[in-house]
Amino acid sequence: MTSQSPLPPNPPDTVDFLVGATAIADFLREIGIPMTRTRVYQWIEAGKLPAGRVGASLVASRSAIRRHLRHVTHGDMLIGA
């Protein structure tokens, strides 16, 4: 008997969710951040990526990662302040 992931495979890009370290690493590479599956696990453990687990699967959100990166690169700057 093989173990099944509790989540379906990644849907098309129109959906916000990323399932699995490979999908998260692929997304980060697409937006210009050199990333490996191993580093995804390390960054999540260190709190450097907004992601978590559902059962045994890592899950993340494209929009949450983008928001997190904007915060990291721009901080809490106010426009026009």
C-alpha positions in Angstrom: 0.0 0.0 0.0 1.4 3.4 -0.9 0.9 6.5 1.1 -1.1 9.2 -0.6 -0.6 12.9 0.0 -3.6 14.5 1.8 -3.6 17.3 -0.9 -4.1 17.2 -4.6 -1.1 17.9 -6.9 -0.4 21.6 -7.7 -3.2 23.1 -9.8 -2.5 25.6 -12.7 -0.9 28.9 -11.9 -4.2 30.6 -11.5 -4.5 29.1 -8.0 -2.5 30.6 -5.2 -1.5 27.5 -3.3 1.8 25.7 -3.6 2.0 22.1 -2.4 5.4 20.5 -1.7 9.0 21.7 -1.4 9.5 21.3 -5.1 6.6 23.5 -6.0 7.7 26.2 -3.5 11.3 26.1 -4.8 10.1 26.3 -8.4 8.0 29.3 -7.6 10.9 31.1 -5.8 13.2 30.4 -8.8 10.6 31.8 -11.1 10.7 35.1 -9.3 14.5 35.2 -9.3 15.5 33.6 -5.9 17.9 30.7 -6.3 16.3 27.9 -4.3 16.6 24.2 -3.7 14.2 21.8 -2.0 16.6 21.5 0.9 16.8 25.3 1.3 13.0 25.5 1.3 12.9 23.1 4.3 15.7 25.1 6.0 14.0 28.5 5.4 10.7 27.3 6.7 12.3 25.8 9.8 14.1 29.1 10.4 10.9 31.1 9.9 12.2 32.8 6.7 9.2 31.7 4.5 5.5 31.9 5.3 4.6 28.2 4.9 3.5 25.3 7.0 2.3 21.7 6.9 -1.0 20.0 6.2 -0.4 16.5 7.2 3.0 15.5 5.7 2.8 18.1 2.9 4.5 21.5 2.9 2.1 24.2 1.8 2.6 27.9 0.9 0.8 30.7 -0.8 2.2 32.6 -3.8 0.6 35.8 -2.6 1.9 35.3 1.0 5.4 34.7 -0.2 5.3 37.9 -2.4 3.9 39.9 0.5 6.6 38.5 2.8 9.3 39.4 0.3 7.9 42.9 -0.1 8.0 43.4 3.7 11.6 42.0 3.9 12.8 44.3 1.1 10.8 47.4 1.9 10.0 47.0 5.6 7.0 49.0 6.9 7.8 52.1 4.9 4.9 54.4 4.3 4.5 56.0 0.8 4.6 59.8 1.1 5.7 59.8 4.7 
